[in-house]
Amino acid sequence: MTQSSENINKTAEVAMDAIGGEDRVVPFHVTDLEVRGRAVQLGDMVDTILSRHNYPTPVSKLLGEVIVLTVLLGTSLKFEGKFIIQTQSDGPVSLLVVDFTSPDAVRAYANYDVDMLKSAIEKDEISPEQLLGSGTLAMTVDQGGVTQRYQGIVALDGKSLEEVAHAYFLQSEQIPTQIRLAVAETITPEQEGEGSKHGWRAGGVLVQFLPKSEDKLSVRDISGGDAPKGVQEHVFEGRDDTWAEVKALIETVSDVELTDDEVGSKILLYRLFHERGVHVFEGPKVTDKCSCSKERVITAIKSMSAEDIEEAMKDGDIETNCQFCNTDYAIGPSDLS
């Protein structure tokens, strides 16, 4: 499919087509700055996933950030397959998993220790670094079939998931990259006497420096001790002021701008790059969609030994639950015959 583009150069034009929270990715590039990127603001999709699981607020915010990061990266796939981000760690939130199946399906879940999380909240130790603890973040590309899976792993060595993602790109791609992620809990007053409705919004922007001339890139030696764990002893950085300007602009982006549905991705990109001229493209709209089904569950059970199947039977059925979409399945003997 050929992507259409538009040059955002008038506030009125932006306002006509800049609805926020519509779950649509907006690819962009700024020719003058030699950068490309993607922006997204998630509404119904992230709200459905997080509300379904009803995790404690700190867990939902962490998982929401990973959902945004997965969408920004997964929608850039040029093939049919899966892109998965997963954290494993020893903190109160021991597991975060988000997978994106091309072209548009997202699912996610988290595991956490109830007692550890309660203690962390009571002590106000709820930063991403404190909730995750020590561990790893893995990004996996799975094209299916006989194609070998690719996986990159980086230590959870940072104060935020943004810092961890930056370390990943230093290690794996060696492309100057800047990322902003944000998740917000919304409270909407309902009819009189019925209280308020809680929901979720999330957004993010990712930009990479891709100059035509390698002369604009320099190699910085980080072997002196400031290298994140697992990162090579050198990184590529912008040689001139171009990349410094981009980083400074991205750092000005507030959480409200990323999550407020009255702003939207296109308005945000206009605010950031209107002086330089930013071209945006029509990107995919993502949706909450799980790949589980009763047929898949039956196939998995049939792969078990007869003894294991008999042991798993309770009151004549094998009961199982999909951790992603929280769907319960009851599989009986007639399903397996």
C-alpha positions, 0 to 999 in steps of 0.5 A: 500500500502506498502511503500518502503524505502531507506537509504540516504547515498550517495550524488550520489544516492540522486541526481539521485532521488531528483527533487525539486518542484514535489509536492511529500511528502517525509516521513522519519525517523532517527533511531539514533535520534528517530525522524519521519517526512515529507518534501515536496516541492511544484511546479505546485500545489501551483503555480496553486492555488496562480496564479488563485486567484492572491492575493496580494503578502503578502496574497499569501505568508500566504496562501502558508504557510498554504497550505504547513502545510496542506499537511504535516499533511493531507497526514499522514491521515490513513483513507478516509476523509478531513483535514482542516486548517482555520484561522479566525482573525481581521487583514487585512487577516481575513480568510485563508482556506485550505482543503486536501481530501485524498488521494491527493486533495488540495484546498485553498482560502483567504479573506482580507480587501482591504483597511486594506491590502493597509494601512498595505503594505504602513506602511510595516506592513506585518509580519504574526502577523500583517496581521492576527491580533488576532484570532484563528487557527483551525485544523479539521479532518472529516472522513465523514459519521456518524463519529464525526468531531475532531477539535483542536483550538489554538490562533494566538499567535505568530510571525509566522505561524510556532510558531502558529503551534508549540503552536498547537502541544504543546496543542493538541498532546504533542509531541515535534515537529519542523516545517519549512515553506517557500514560494517564488515568482519566476520570470522567464524571457520569450522571448525577449520583452515579460517581465517576468513570475511570479510564486510560489514555497513552501516547508516545513519540519515537524519532531517529537521526538518519543523515544521508552523510555518515560525516554527520555521525561521530563515534563516542567511546563509552568504555570509561564506565558510563556504558549501560550494561551490555552496551558496546563500548562506543555509540554513534551520535550526531556530529553537528547541532542537528541531532542536539536540536531534535533531542532538545525538542523531544525533551520539551514534550509533556505527558499531557501533550502525549495523552490529551485527546484534544491535542493529537499526534499531528498537532503535537508534531506541528508544535515540535517541527513547524519551523522546519516543516514536517511531513506526516503519513497515514499510518495503521490503526491498532486494536485490542485483539487476542489470538487465542481461541478454543481450537488453539486451546484444544490443540495445545491440550491434545499435545499433552500426555494422556496422564497429564490430561487426566490429571488436569481434568476437574469435574470432567473438564479442563479449565484454563484462562488466557492471561492476555484477554482474560477469557476462560475456557472449559474443555471436556472429553467431547472436545478432545475426541 
